[in-house]
Amino acid sequence: MATLKAFKGLRPPKEIAKELASRPYDVLNSGEAREEAKGNPYSLLHIIKPEIDLPESTGLYNPVVYEKAKENFEAFKQKGWLVPDDDEYLYIYAQTMFGKTQYGIVGCASVDDYLNHVIKKHELTRPDKEEDRMKHVRMTNANMEPVFFSYPAVQEIDEIVARFVNNNQPEYDFMAPDGVGHHFWVIRDKMTITRIIGLFGELPSTYVADGHHRTAAAALVGKEKRENDPNYTGNEEYNFFLAVHFPDNQLTIIDYNRVAKDLNGNTPGEFLKKLENAFDIEEKGNEIYKPQQLHEFSMYLEGKWYSLKAKEGTYDDHDPISVLDVTILTHQVLEPILGIEDLRRSKRIDFVGGIRGLGELQKRVDSGEMKVAFALYPVSMKQLINIADSGKIMPPKTTWFEPKLRSGLVVHELD
């Protein structure tokens, strides 16, 4: 059963919350982070991307980067930019995008739940990225950023959250520069906290939606700490890590698309002919065309959009991986026709989050940078949960969640 724990959060004063909250560390490169934090000493980027306060020549994994993170974190606390709550609470974090609001419960997940697979994942992690975040957690002794979890929706939890937000003013309520609204409440009532924790205790599993590397790093540092603690009891704060839990029926997964640099020696005509083996093809003209259903792709080639509908036999409805559109595209197009064998390492393919729109695909092909683009129908939460429950792993770059969490509204210290 899933564990949810209240904790004593570190939070910014209301008057600087908007300036302190930042985008997650992994959606910005160092240059973008420098620009975004310019003139803003409050930005959490000074802690989660601390290289922005060091010479540009400094390597991302240089020990001084992690030391700078610790130094900046201590400075934020000393200056009163991150202040501890007076007791252990749960929190509600809501986000509004395109007129839709999703409500998450902020609390601590359990290291044991991760190690025992109560927390289920759907992506592989890279050891170098894990180690980077582990070093950051070790140096700061804190989870600076929450991970993004989902759980099967529970009506009573929805009702508790709705009642609370309707009867209480948010601690923070602002719109970020990208137009996404962020709303944050503190649940101080002990009975409400106890009931929510109890309802989570009835869930068989929770699911990593976004933030697999941060989840792994937080859990592995907790495991390290317990192994090095002769007085370990299981109740220490390092046995838990910061997460925002959203009900599955409120989340939106958007498309994650592909662009390829060349046609692997094929002419456009030859390429289209080879596609006919696996797809019913319909030319759509020069107006952007978006896939309308699962197993339909849109393709942009030589200034024209096409609809590609996968034929029967190109996928297995009973296999949660085979039935994915990313798998169909890989096995029917990218590998056999384009000769792209390793999606994680090939330089001949790139991935474009659907938040950029299909116009970005067309732009990259028209510029000559890429030769062909494929737009996919988004994966559903049901598909994600089925794969996680089966213990299987999604192909790379399958899911893109929006909106992204803002980091810094609450921080979890490990002791």
C-alpha positions as CSV (number, residue, x, y, z in Angstrom):
1,M,0.0,0.0,0.0
2,A,1.2,3.5,-0.8
3,T,2.8,5.8,1.8
4,L,2.1,9.5,2.0
5,K,3.8,11.5,4.8
6,A,3.3,15.0,6.1
7,F,6.5,17.0,6.5
8,K,7.8,20.4,7.7
9,G,8.3,22.2,4.5
10,L,10.7,25.1,3.7
11,R,8.8,27.7,1.8
12,P,9.3,31.2,0.4
13,P,7.5,34.3,1.9
14,K,4.4,35.2,-0.1
15,E,5.9,38.4,-1.5
16,I,8.8,36.5,-3.3
17,A,7.1,33.2,-4.2
18,K,6.6,34.1,-7.8
19,E,10.2,35.2,-8.3
20,L,11.6,32.3,-6.4
21,A,9.6,29.5,-8.1
22,S,11.4,28.3,-11.2
23,R,11.0,25.8,-14.0
24,P,12.6,22.3,-13.3
25,Y,16.3,21.9,-13.7
26,D,16.1,19.5,-16.6
27,V,14.0,21.7,-19.0
28,L,16.6,24.4,-19.2
29,N,20.2,24.3,-20.3
30,S,22.8,26.4,-18.5
31,G,22.5,29.3,-20.9
32,E,18.8,29.4,-20.7
33,A,18.9,29.2,-16.9
34,R,21.4,32.1,-16.8
35,E,19.1,34.3,-18.9
36,E,16.0,33.3,-16.9
37,A,17.6,34.1,-13.5
38,K,19.3,37.3,-14.7
39,G,18.5,40.1,-12.3
40,N,16.5,37.8,-10.0
41,P,18.5,36.8,-6.9
42,Y,15.5,34.9,-5.5
43,S,15.3,32.4,-8.4
44,L,15.7,28.8,-7.3
45,L,17.8,28.3,-10.4
46,H,20.7,29.6,-8.3
47,I,20.4,26.3,-6.3
48,I,19.2,23.8,-8.9
49,K,21.3,25.1,-11.7
50,P,24.2,26.6,-9.6
51,E,26.6,26.7,-12.5
52,I,24.9,30.0,-13.5
53,D,26.8,31.6,-10.7
54,L,30.2,30.2,-11.8
55,P,32.3,30.9,-14.9
56,E,30.7,29.7,-18.1
57,S,33.7,27.3,-18.7
58,T,32.9,25.4,-15.5
59,G,31.9,21.8,-16.2
60,L,28.4,20.8,-15.2
61,Y,29.7,17.9,-13.1
62,N,32.6,19.8,-11.5
63,P,32.5,19.4,-7.7
64,V,32.4,23.2,-7.3
65,V,29.0,23.2,-8.9
66,Y,27.5,21.0,-6.1
67,E,29.4,23.0,-3.5
68,K,27.8,26.2,-5.0
69,A,24.4,24.6,-4.7
70,K,24.9,24.0,-1.0
71,E,26.3,27.5,-0.5
72,N,23.4,29.1,-2.2
73,F,20.9,27.0,-0.4
74,E,22.3,28.0,3.0
75,A,22.3,31.6,1.9
76,F,18.6,31.4,0.9
77,K,17.8,30.1,4.4
78,Q,19.9,32.7,6.2
79,K,18.3,35.5,4.2
80,G,14.8,34.3,5.0
81,W,14.0,33.4,1.4
82,L,13.2,29.8,2.4
83,V,11.5,29.5,5.9
84,P,10.5,26.3,7.7
85,D,6.9,25.7,8.6
86,D,6.1,25.3,12.3
87,D,4.8,21.8,12.0
88,E,4.4,18.8,9.6
89,Y,1.7,19.5,6.9
90,L,0.4,18.4,3.6
91,Y,0.0,20.8,0.8
92,I,-2.2,21.2,-2.3
93,Y,-0.6,22.4,-5.5
94,A,-2.9,23.3,-8.4
95,Q,-2.0,24.3,-11.9
96,T,-4.2,26.0,-14.5
97,M,-3.4,25.8,-18.2
98,F,-5.7,26.4,-21.2
99,G,-8.6,26.9,-18.8
100,K,-8.1,23.5,-17.1
101,T,-6.9,23.1,-13.5
102,Q,-5.3,20.0,-12.0
103,Y,-5.0,19.5,-8.2
104,G,-2.1,17.6,-6.6
105,I,-1.4,16.5,-3.0
106,V,2.1,17.5,-1.9
107,G,3.6,15.2,0.6
108,C,6.5,12.8,1.0
109,A,6.7,9.5,-0.7
110,S,8.6,6.6,0.8
111,V,12.0,5.3,-0.2
112,D,10.8,1.8,0.7
113,D,7.9,2.2,-1.7
114,Y,10.3,2.9,-4.5
115,L,12.6,0.0,-3.6
116,N,9.7,-2.4,-3.2
117,H,8.0,-1.3,-6.5
118,V,4.9,0.2,-4.9
119,I,6.0,3.3,-6.7
120,K,6.0,2.2,-10.4
121,K,8.0,3.6,-13.2
122,H,7.7,3.5,-17.0
123,E,11.1,4.8,-18.2
124,L,14.7,3.8,-17.9
125,T,17.1,6.1,-16.1
126,R,20.7,6.9,-17.1
127,P,23.3,6.3,-14.4
128,D,25.1,9.5,-15.1
129,K,22.0,11.6,-14.7
130,E,21.1,9.7,-11.5
131,E,24.5,10.3,-10.0
132,D,24.3,14.0,-10.9
133,R,21.0,14.4,-8.9
134,M,22.3,12.2,-6.1
135,K,25.3,14.5,-5.7
136,H,23.0,17.5,-5.6
137,V,20.8,15.8,-2.9
138,R,23.8,14.8,-0.9
139,M,25.3,18.3,-0.9
140,T,22.1,20.2,-0.1
141,N,20.7,17.4,2.1
142,A,17.3,18.3,0.7
143,N,14.9,17.5,-2.1
144,M,14.9,20.9,-3.7
145,E,12.4,19.9,-6.4
146,P,9.3,17.7,-6.2
147,V,8.8,14.7,-8.5
148,F,5.6,14.4,-10.4
149,F,3.5,11.3,-9.4
150,S,0.0,10.1,-10.3
151,Y,-2.4,7.8,-8.6
152,P,-5.8,6.2,-9.5
153,A,-8.4,8.8,-8.8
154,V,-10.2,8.4,-5.4
155,Q,-13.5,10.3,-5.1
156,E,-13.1,11.0,-1.4
157,I,-9.7,12.6,-2.0
158,D,-11.2,14.7,-4.8
159,E,-14.0,15.8,-2.4
160,I,-11.6,16.7,0.4
161,V,-9.4,18.8,-2.0
162,A,-12.4,20.5,-3.5
163,R,-13.9,21.4,-0.2
164,F,-10.5,22.7,1.1
165,V,-9.7,24.9,-1.8
166,N,-13.2,26.3,-1.9
167,N,-13.1,27.3,1.8
168,N,-9.5,28.5,2.1
169,Q,-7.4,31.2,0.4
170,P,-4.2,30.0,-1.3
171,E,-0.8,30.8,0.2
172,Y,0.5,31.5,-3.3
173,D,-1.5,32.3,-6.4
174,F,0.3,33.6,-9.5
175,M,0.7,33.3,-13.2
176,A,4.1,32.3,-14.5
177,P,5.6,34.0,-17.6
178,D,4.5,31.1,-19.8
179,G,0.8,31.8,-18.9
180,V,0.4,28.8,-16.5
181,G,-1.4,29.6,-13.2
182,H,0.1,28.2,-10.0
183,H,-2.0,27.9,-6.8
184,F,-0.7,26.5,-3.5
185,W,-2.5,25.8,-0.1
186,V,-1.2,24.6,3.2
187,I,-3.3,21.9,5.0
188,R,-2.8,22.4,8.7
189,D,-5.8,20.6,10.0
190,K,-4.6,17.3,11.6
191,M,-7.9,15.4,10.9
192,T,-7.8,16.3,7.2
193,I,-4.1,15.3,7.0
194,T,-4.8,12.0,8.8
195,R,-7.7,11.2,6.5
196,I,-5.8,11.9,3.3
197,I,-2.8,9.8,4.5
198,G,-5.2,7.0,5.3
199,L,-6.8,7.1,1.9
200,F,-3.4,6.9,0.2
201,G,-2.6,3.9,2.4
202,E,-5.4,2.1,0.6
203,L,-3.8,2.6,-2.8
204,P,-2.0,-0.4,-4.2
205,S,0.5,1.8,-6.2
206,T,1.5,5.2,-7.3
207,Y,3.1,6.1,-10.6
208,V,6.1,8.2,-11.6
209,A,4.6,10.5,-14.3
210,D,7.6,12.8,-14.7
211,G,11.0,13.0,-12.9
212,H,12.3,9.4,-13.1
213,H,15.9,10.6,-12.5
214,R,15.0,12.7,-9.5
215,T,12.9,9.9,-8.0
216,A,15.7,7.4,-8.4
217,A,18.3,9.8,-6.9
218,A,16.1,10.7,-3.9
219,A,15.4,7.1,-3.1
220,L,19.0,6.0,-3.6
221,V,20.4,8.7,-1.3
222,G,17.8,7.7,1.3
223,K,19.0,4.1,1.0
224,E,22.7,5.3,1.3
225,K,21.9,7.3,4.4
226,R,20.1,4.4,6.2
227,E,23.0,2.1,5.4
228,N,25.5,4.6,7.0
229,D,23.3,5.3,10.1
230,P,24.0,2.8,12.9
231,N,20.9,4.2,14.7
232,Y,18.6,3.8,11.8
233,T,14.9,3.3,12.8
234,G,13.0,3.9,9.5
235,N,11.4,7.1,10.8
236,E,14.2,9.4,9.8
237,E,13.3,12.1,7.3
238,Y,15.8,10.8,4.8
239,N,13.5,7.7,4.3
240,F,11.1,10.0,2.5
241,F,11.2,12.3,-0.5
242,L,9.2,15.2,-2.0
243,A,6.4,14.4,-4.5
244,V,3.3,16.0,-5.9
245,H,0.6,13.4,-6.4
246,F,-2.1,14.0,-9.1
247,P,-5.2,11.9,-9.7
248,D,-4.8,10.1,-13.1
249,N,-8.0,11.5,-14.5
250,Q,-6.9,15.1,-14.2
251,L,-3.6,14.8,-16.1
252,T,-2.9,15.5,-19.7
253,I,-0.2,13.7,-21.7
254,I,0.6,15.5,-25.0
255,D,2.2,14.2,-28.1
256,Y,6.0,13.6,-28.3
257,N,7.0,13.8,-32.0
258,R,10.0,12.7,-34.1
259,V,12.0,14.4,-36.9
260,A,14.7,12.6,-38.9
261,K,17.7,14.1,-40.7
262,D,17.6,12.0,-43.9
263,L,15.7,9.2,-45.7
264,N,18.5,6.7,-45.4
265,G,19.4,6.9,-49.2
266,N,15.7,6.7,-50.3
267,T,14.1,9.2,-52.6
268,P,10.9,10.6,-51.3
269,G,9.0,8.4,-53.8
270,E,10.8,5.3,-52.7
271,F,10.2,6.2,-49.1
272,L,6.5,6.6,-49.6
273,K,6.3,3.3,-51.5
274,K,8.0,1.4,-48.7
275,L,5.6,3.0,-46.1
276,E,2.7,1.4,-48.0
277,N,3.6,-2.0,-46.6
278,A,2.5,-1.0,-43.1
279,F,0.3,2.1,-43.6
280,D,-2.7,3.3,-45.5
281,I,-1.5,6.7,-46.8
282,E,-3.6,9.7,-47.6
283,E,-2.1,13.0,-48.8
284,K,-3.5,16.0,-46.8
285,G,-1.9,19.0,-48.6
286,N,0.2,21.8,-47.2
287,E,-2.0,22.6,-44.2
288,I,-0.8,21.2,-40.9
289,Y,-2.6,17.9,-40.2
290,K,-2.8,16.4,-36.7
291,P,-3.5,12.7,-36.0
292,Q,-7.1,12.1,-35.0
293,Q,-6.8,8.7,-33.2
294,L,-4.5,6.0,-32.0
295,H,-2.5,4.3,-34.7
296,E,-2.8,7.3,-37.0
297,F,0.3,9.4,-37.7
298,S,0.8,12.5,-39.6
299,M,3.9,13.0,-41.7
300,Y,5.5,16.1,-43.2
301,L,7.7,15.4,-46.2
302,E,8.7,17.6,-49.2
303,G,6.2,20.4,-48.2
304,K,3.2,18.1,-47.9
305,W,1.3,16.6,-44.9
306,Y,0.2,13.0,-45.0
307,S,-2.0,10.7,-42.9
308,L,-0.5,7.3,-42.1
309,K,-2.9,4.7,-40.6
310,A,-1.3,1.6,-39.3
311,K,-2.6,-1.6,-40.9
312,E,-3.8,-4.6,-39.0
313,G,-0.9,-6.8,-38.1
314,T,1.5,-4.0,-37.4
315,Y,0.8,-4.1,-33.7
316,D,-0.5,-6.5,-31.0
317,D,-3.5,-5.2,-29.0
318,H,-2.7,-7.6,-26.2
319,D,0.9,-6.3,-25.6
320,P,1.0,-2.9,-23.8
321,I,4.3,-2.0,-25.5
322,S,3.6,-3.3,-29.0
323,V,0.3,-1.4,-29.2
324,L,2.0,2.0,-28.5
325,D,2.2,4.3,-31.5
326,V,5.9,5.0,-30.7
327,T,6.6,1.3,-31.0
328,I,4.7,1.0,-34.3
329,L,6.7,3.9,-35.8
330,T,10.0,2.5,-34.6
331,H,9.4,-1.0,-35.8
332,Q,7.7,-0.1,-39.1
333,V,9.6,3.0,-40.1
334,L,12.6,4.2,-38.1
335,E,14.4,0.9,-37.9
336,P,13.6,-1.0,-41.1
337,I,13.3,2.0,-43.6
338,L,15.4,4.8,-42.0
339,G,18.0,2.5,-40.4
340,I,17.8,4.3,-37.1
341,E,18.5,1.5,-34.6
342,D,19.2,3.2,-31.3
343,L,16.8,6.0,-30.5
344,R,18.8,7.0,-27.4
345,R,22.1,7.6,-29.1
346,S,21.4,8.2,-32.9
347,K,22.3,11.7,-34.1
348,R,20.0,11.2,-37.1
349,I,16.8,11.6,-35.1
350,D,15.4,14.3,-32.7
351,F,12.4,14.5,-30.5
352,V,10.0,17.5,-30.3
353,G,7.5,18.0,-27.4
354,G,4.0,18.6,-28.6
355,I,3.9,21.8,-26.6
356,R,5.9,23.4,-29.4
357,G,3.1,22.6,-31.9
358,L,3.2,20.8,-35.2
359,G,4.4,24.1,-36.8
360,E,7.7,23.4,-35.2
361,L,7.9,20.1,-37.1
362,Q,7.1,21.8,-40.4
363,K,9.7,24.6,-39.7
364,R,12.5,22.1,-39.0
365,V,11.8,20.3,-42.2
366,D,11.4,23.4,-44.4
367,S,14.6,24.8,-43.0
368,G,16.5,21.8,-44.4
369,E,17.7,20.8,-40.9
370,M,15.5,17.7,-41.1
371,K,14.1,15.7,-44.0
372,V,10.9,14.2,-42.6
373,A,8.7,14.7,-39.5
374,F,6.2,12.4,-37.8
375,A,3.4,13.6,-35.4
376,L,1.9,11.0,-33.0
377,Y,-1.4,10.7,-31.2
378,P,-0.7,11.2,-27.4
379,V,-0.3,8.2,-25.1
380,S,-3.1,7.9,-22.6
381,M,-2.8,7.6,-18.8
382,K,-4.4,4.2,-19.1
383,Q,-1.7,3.0,-21.4
384,L,1.0,4.4,-19.1
385,I,-0.5,2.7,-16.0
386,N,-0.9,-0.6,-17.9
387,I,2.8,-0.6,-18.9
388,A,4.0,0.4,-15.4
389,D,1.7,-2.3,-13.9
390,S,3.2,-4.9,-16.3
391,G,6.7,-4.0,-15.2
392,K,7.6,-3.0,-18.7
393,I,9.4,0.1,-19.9
394,M,8.2,2.6,-22.5
395,P,10.4,3.4,-25.4
396,P,12.4,6.7,-25.0
397,K,10.6,10.0,-25.4
398,T,7.1,8.6,-25.3
399,T,5.3,10.9,-22.8
400,W,5.3,14.7,-22.4
401,F,3.4,16.1,-19.5
402,E,2.2,19.7,-19.4
403,P,2.1,21.9,-17.4
404,K,5.5,21.3,-15.7
405,L,5.7,21.7,-11.9
406,R,7.3,24.9,-10.6
407,S,10.2,24.2,-8.2
408,G,10.7,26.1,-5.0
409,L,7.1,26.4,-3.6
410,V,8.1,23.9,-1.0
411,V,11.4,22.2,-0.2
412,H,12.0,19.0,1.9
413,E,15.0,18.8,4.1
414,L,16.4,15.3,4.9
415,D,16.9,15.9,8.6
